Amino acid sequence: MIGNDIIDRSLAQKHIRSQSSRYWQKVLNKEELIWLKKQPDTVLAFHMLWATKEASYKVIRKMGATRNFSPKSIIVNQLTNSIYYDSLYLNVQSSWGNIFALAKITEDSIEVYAAQDKSKLEAAIFCRIKLPGTTHSAQSHYTRKGLYRELRKLLALSTEKFYIQKENSIPKLYISGRKAPIDISLSHHGNWGAFGFAL
Amino acid sequence: MSPEQIAEKLKKIIKQYLEEEIDLSKISLDTDLINDLKINSMHLVDIILDLEDEFDIEISDDDAEQMLTVGKSIEIIQQQLAK
Protein backbone atom coordinates (compact mmCIF):
# COMPACT_ATOMS: atom_id res chain seq x y z
CA MET A 1 0.00 0.00 0.00
CA ILE A 2 1.34 3.38 -1.01
CA GLY A 3 0.62 7.04 -0.26
CA ASN A 4 1.98 10.33 -1.47
CA ASP A 5 1.76 14.06 -0.95
CA ILE A 6 3.10 17.13 -2.68
CA ILE A 7 3.56 20.70 -1.50
CA ASP A 8 4.06 23.66 -3.80
CA ARG A 9 6.84 25.53 -2.01
CA SER A 10 5.76 28.94 -3.31
CA LEU A 11 2.32 28.44 -1.73
CA ALA A 12 3.87 27.10 1.45
CA GLN A 13 5.94 30.27 1.72
CA LYS A 14 2.79 32.40 1.39
CA HIS A 15 0.89 30.48 4.07
CA ILE A 16 2.12 32.73 6.87
CA ARG A 17 0.04 31.14 9.60
CA SER A 18 1.72 27.76 9.14
CA GLN A 19 4.93 29.50 10.18
CA SER A 20 3.58 30.16 13.68
CA SER A 21 4.21 28.17 16.81
CA ARG A 22 0.45 28.00 17.49
CA TYR A 23 -0.13 26.28 14.15
CA TRP A 24 2.76 23.87 14.70
CA GLN A 25 1.38 22.84 18.08
CA LYS A 26 -1.83 21.65 16.45
CA VAL A 27 0.08 19.38 14.09
CA LEU A 28 3.38 18.28 15.61
CA ASN A 29 4.49 16.13 18.51
CA LYS A 30 6.94 17.32 21.12
CA GLU A 31 9.98 15.69 19.49
CA GLU A 32 9.03 16.98 16.04
CA LEU A 33 8.61 20.49 17.47
CA ILE A 34 12.02 20.39 19.12
CA TRP A 35 13.60 19.28 15.86
CA LEU A 36 11.70 21.85 13.80
CA LYS A 37 12.78 24.76 15.96
CA LYS A 38 16.42 23.84 15.32
CA GLN A 39 16.03 23.99 11.56
CA PRO A 40 17.40 26.98 9.62
CA ASP A 41 14.49 26.82 7.17
CA THR A 42 11.43 26.10 9.29
CA VAL A 43 9.01 26.62 6.38
CA LEU A 44 10.67 23.83 4.43
CA ALA A 45 11.08 21.62 7.50
CA PHE A 46 7.47 22.05 8.67
CA HIS A 47 6.03 21.31 5.25
CA MET A 48 8.24 18.27 4.87
CA LEU A 49 6.84 16.94 8.16
CA TRP A 50 3.29 17.78 7.07
CA ALA A 51 3.67 16.05 3.69
CA THR A 52 5.20 13.00 5.39
CA LYS A 53 2.23 12.77 7.74
CA GLU A 54 -0.23 13.17 4.86
CA ALA A 55 1.46 10.51 2.69
CA SER A 56 1.65 8.14 5.67
CA TYR A 57 -2.00 8.79 6.54
CA LYS A 58 -2.96 7.62 3.05
CA VAL A 59 -1.09 4.36 3.67
CA ILE A 60 -2.71 3.68 7.04
CA ARG A 61 -6.17 4.50 5.67
CA LYS A 62 -5.64 1.72 3.15
CA MET A 63 -4.55 -0.54 6.02
CA GLY A 64 -7.94 0.04 7.64
CA ALA A 65 -7.57 3.16 9.78
CA THR A 66 -10.75 5.17 10.29
CA ARG A 67 -10.91 8.50 8.52
CA ASN A 68 -10.04 11.33 10.90
CA PHE A 69 -7.88 14.41 11.24
CA SER A 70 -5.13 13.52 13.63
CA PRO A 71 -1.73 14.65 12.38
CA LYS A 72 -0.13 14.17 15.80
CA SER A 73 -0.97 10.45 15.80
CA ILE A 74 1.48 9.98 12.94
CA ILE A 75 4.99 10.46 14.29
CA VAL A 76 7.98 11.19 12.12
CA ASN A 77 10.94 9.48 13.81
CA GLN A 78 14.70 9.55 13.62
CA LEU A 79 14.92 12.97 12.07
CA THR A 80 18.44 13.91 11.08
CA ASN A 81 20.02 17.14 12.20
CA SER A 82 19.43 18.97 8.97
CA ILE A 83 17.49 18.53 5.76
CA TYR A 84 20.03 19.73 3.24
CA TYR A 85 19.42 16.68 1.13
CA ASP A 86 17.68 16.20 -2.19
CA SER A 87 16.23 12.95 -0.91
CA LEU A 88 15.59 11.97 2.64
CA TYR A 89 14.40 8.64 4.01
CA LEU A 90 12.06 8.90 6.96
CA ASN A 91 10.75 6.44 9.48
CA VAL A 92 7.16 7.05 10.53
CA GLN A 93 5.35 5.55 13.47
CA SER A 94 1.60 5.07 13.68
CA SER A 95 -0.85 2.92 15.60
CA TRP A 96 -1.12 0.83 12.43
CA GLY A 97 2.59 0.06 12.36
CA ASN A 98 5.66 1.70 10.94
CA ILE A 99 5.68 3.44 7.59
CA PHE A 100 8.66 4.03 5.37
CA ALA A 101 8.76 7.38 3.58
CA LEU A 102 10.97 9.15 1.08
CA ALA A 103 10.97 12.95 0.82
CA LYS A 104 12.24 14.59 -2.34
CA ILE A 105 13.00 18.25 -2.03
CA THR A 106 13.47 20.54 -5.00
CA GLU A 107 13.36 24.31 -5.36
CA ASP A 108 9.70 24.12 -6.36
CA SER A 109 8.14 21.35 -4.36
CA ILE A 110 8.33 18.85 -1.55
CA GLU A 111 7.20 15.37 -2.57
CA VAL A 112 6.78 12.57 -0.09
CA TYR A 113 6.16 8.96 -0.98
CA ALA A 114 5.28 6.37 1.62
CA ALA A 115 4.69 2.64 1.91
CA GLN A 116 4.63 -0.05 4.56
CA ASP A 117 8.29 -0.86 3.96
CA LYS A 118 11.26 0.05 1.81
CA SER A 119 10.80 -2.76 -0.71
CA LYS A 120 7.17 -1.76 -1.37
CA LEU A 121 8.23 1.85 -1.78
CA GLU A 122 10.97 0.92 -4.22
CA ALA A 123 8.64 -1.31 -6.23
CA ALA A 124 6.17 1.54 -6.78
CA ILE A 125 6.40 4.20 -9.46
CA PHE A 126 6.03 7.84 -8.47
CA CYS A 127 5.87 10.90 -10.71
CA ARG A 128 5.58 14.64 -10.37
CA ILE A 129 3.95 16.83 -13.02
CA LYS A 130 3.61 20.56 -13.58
CA LEU A 131 -0.08 21.46 -13.70
CA PRO A 132 -1.57 23.87 -16.23
CA GLY A 133 -4.56 24.81 -14.05
CA THR A 134 -4.79 26.27 -10.58
CA THR A 135 -8.38 25.59 -9.48
CA HIS A 136 -8.89 22.54 -7.30
CA SER A 137 -10.87 20.75 -10.04
CA ALA A 138 -8.28 21.53 -12.71
CA GLN A 139 -5.43 20.37 -10.47
CA SER A 140 -7.27 17.15 -9.73
CA HIS A 141 -8.20 16.61 -13.39
CA TYR A 142 -4.66 17.05 -14.72
CA THR A 143 -3.11 14.94 -11.96
CA ARG A 144 -5.48 12.08 -12.81
CA LYS A 145 -4.76 12.54 -16.51
CA GLY A 146 -1.05 12.29 -15.76
CA LEU A 147 -1.59 9.02 -13.92
CA TYR A 148 -3.72 7.57 -16.76
CA ARG A 149 -1.09 8.58 -19.33
CA GLU A 150 1.71 6.81 -17.46
CA LEU A 151 -0.35 3.69 -16.92
CA ARG A 152 -1.50 3.56 -20.56
CA LYS A 153 2.13 3.71 -21.63
CA LEU A 154 3.30 1.11 -19.17
CA LEU A 155 0.43 -1.32 -19.67
CA ALA A 156 0.14 -0.66 -23.42
CA LEU A 157 -3.56 0.09 -23.07
CA SER A 158 -4.22 2.83 -25.57
CA THR A 159 -8.00 2.72 -25.97
CA GLU A 160 -9.30 1.58 -22.61
CA LYS A 161 -11.20 4.09 -20.53
CA PHE A 162 -9.58 4.95 -17.20
CA TYR A 163 -11.36 6.56 -14.30
CA ILE A 164 -11.13 6.83 -10.54
CA GLN A 165 -13.87 6.31 -7.98
CA LYS A 166 -13.46 6.92 -4.31
CA GLU A 167 -14.47 4.20 -1.88
CA ASN A 168 -14.58 5.39 1.69
CA SER A 169 -12.48 8.37 0.52
CA ILE A 170 -9.77 6.08 -0.91
CA PRO A 171 -9.20 6.42 -4.68
CA LYS A 172 -9.67 3.25 -6.71
CA LEU A 173 -8.68 2.88 -10.33
CA TYR A 174 -11.08 1.47 -12.89
CA ILE A 175 -10.08 0.39 -16.38
CA SER A 176 -12.93 -0.05 -18.85
CA GLY A 177 -15.45 -0.41 -16.05
CA ARG A 178 -13.49 -2.93 -13.98
CA LYS A 179 -11.70 -2.20 -10.76
CA ALA A 180 -7.99 -2.61 -11.47
CA PRO A 181 -5.70 -4.38 -8.98
CA ILE A 182 -3.42 -1.37 -8.96
CA ASP A 183 -2.78 0.61 -5.82
CA ILE A 184 -2.78 4.34 -6.58
CA SER A 185 -2.20 7.57 -4.72
CA LEU A 186 -2.62 11.14 -5.96
CA SER A 187 -1.88 14.60 -4.60
CA HIS A 188 -1.89 18.14 -5.91
CA HIS A 189 -1.05 21.54 -4.56
CA GLY A 190 -0.78 24.79 -6.47
CA ASN A 191 1.23 24.27 -9.64
CA TRP A 192 2.24 20.72 -8.88
CA GLY A 193 0.63 17.32 -9.10
CA ALA A 194 2.06 13.97 -8.03
CA PHE A 195 0.90 10.42 -8.32
CA GLY A 196 2.14 6.95 -7.62
CA PHE A 197 1.08 3.43 -8.43
CA ALA A 198 2.05 -0.07 -7.43
CA LEU A 199 1.27 -2.97 -9.75
CA MET B 1 -25.69 30.44 21.13
CA SER B 2 -28.00 28.45 18.85
CA PRO B 3 -26.68 25.85 16.38
CA GLU B 4 -27.94 28.14 13.57
CA GLN B 5 -25.87 31.07 14.85
CA ILE B 6 -22.82 28.81 15.16
CA ALA B 7 -23.43 27.50 11.63
CA GLU B 8 -23.50 31.05 10.22
CA LYS B 9 -20.19 31.93 11.86
CA LEU B 10 -18.70 28.62 10.76
CA LYS B 11 -19.76 29.26 7.16
CA LYS B 12 -18.07 32.69 7.18
CA ILE B 13 -14.84 31.07 8.35
CA ILE B 14 -15.05 28.20 5.87
CA LYS B 15 -15.68 30.64 3.00
CA GLN B 16 -12.18 32.09 3.35
CA TYR B 17 -10.64 28.73 2.53
CA LEU B 18 -12.77 27.62 -0.41
CA GLU B 19 -10.71 27.18 -3.53
CA GLU B 20 -13.75 27.13 -5.79
CA GLU B 21 -17.14 28.78 -5.98
CA ILE B 22 -19.41 26.73 -3.73
CA ASP B 23 -22.91 27.75 -2.69
CA LEU B 24 -22.67 27.59 1.09
CA SER B 25 -26.42 28.06 1.48
CA LYS B 26 -26.77 24.47 0.28
CA ILE B 27 -24.49 22.86 2.81
CA SER B 28 -25.95 20.49 5.38
CA LEU B 29 -24.77 18.97 8.64
CA ASP B 30 -23.37 16.04 6.66
CA THR B 31 -21.29 18.23 4.35
CA ASP B 32 -17.70 17.02 4.49
CA LEU B 33 -15.11 19.79 4.63
CA ILE B 34 -12.53 17.92 2.55
CA ASN B 35 -14.58 15.67 0.27
CA ASP B 36 -17.48 18.03 -0.45
CA LEU B 37 -16.04 21.51 0.03
CA LYS B 38 -12.58 20.54 -1.31
CA ILE B 39 -10.83 22.29 1.54
CA ASN B 40 -7.12 21.62 1.60
CA SER B 41 -6.21 19.67 4.74
CA MET B 42 -3.74 22.38 5.81
CA HIS B 43 -6.68 24.78 5.92
CA LEU B 44 -8.45 22.49 8.39
CA VAL B 45 -5.89 23.70 10.92
CA ASP B 46 -6.63 27.31 9.88
CA ILE B 47 -10.34 26.69 10.43
CA ILE B 48 -9.71 25.19 13.88
CA LEU B 49 -7.59 28.20 14.87
CA ASP B 50 -10.21 30.63 13.49
CA LEU B 51 -12.95 28.85 15.44
CA GLU B 52 -10.90 29.07 18.64
CA ASP B 53 -10.53 32.82 18.10
CA GLU B 54 -14.11 33.45 17.01
CA PHE B 55 -15.73 31.56 19.89
CA ASP B 56 -12.97 32.04 22.44
CA ILE B 57 -12.68 28.30 23.00
CA GLU B 58 -9.93 25.72 22.92
CA ILE B 59 -10.30 22.80 20.55
CA SER B 60 -8.39 19.78 21.79
CA ASP B 61 -6.61 17.31 19.53
CA ASP B 62 -9.31 14.73 20.28
CA ASP B 63 -12.04 17.15 19.22
CA ALA B 64 -10.14 18.34 16.15
CA GLU B 65 -9.78 14.71 15.07
CA GLN B 66 -13.55 14.49 14.50
CA MET B 67 -14.11 17.85 12.82
CA LEU B 68 -14.49 16.59 9.27
CA THR B 69 -18.13 17.57 8.77
CA VAL B 70 -20.12 20.74 9.34
CA GLY B 71 -22.40 18.96 11.82
CA LYS B 72 -19.58 17.55 13.92
CA SER B 73 -17.85 20.93 13.98
CA ILE B 74 -21.02 22.65 15.25
CA GLU B 75 -21.48 19.93 17.89
CA ILE B 76 -17.93 20.37 19.19
CA ILE B 77 -18.23 24.16 19.31
CA GLN B 78 -21.51 23.80 21.22
CA GLN B 79 -19.89 21.44 23.71
CA GLN B 80 -16.99 23.83 24.25
CA LEU B 81 -19.30 26.83 24.68
CA ALA B 82 -21.31 24.93 27.28
CA LYS B 83 -18.23 24.38 29.45
Chai-1 contact restraints between the chains, C-beta under 6 A:
chainA,res_idxA,chainB,res_idxB,connection_type,confidence,min_distance_angstrom,max_distance_angstrom,comment,restraint_id
A,Y23,B,V45,contact,1.0,0.0,6.0,A-B,restraint_1
A,K26,B,V45,contact,1.0,0.0,6.0,A-B,restraint_2
A,N68,B,E65,contact,1.0,0.0,6.0,A-B,restraint_3
A,F69,B,L44,contact,1.0,0.0,6.0,A-B,restraint_4
A,F69,B,E65,contact,1.0,0.0,6.0,A-B,restraint_5
A,S70,B,E65,contact,1.0,0.0,6.0,A-B,restraint_6
A,K72,B,D61,contact,1.0,0.0,6.0,A-B,restraint_7
A,T135,B,E20,contact,1.0,0.0,6.0,A-B,restraint_8
A,H136,B,E19,contact,1.0,0.0,6.0,A-B,restraint_9
A,H136,B,E20,contact,1.0,0.0,6.0,A-B,restraint_10
A,H136,B,K38,contact,1.0,0.0,6.0,A-B,restraint_11
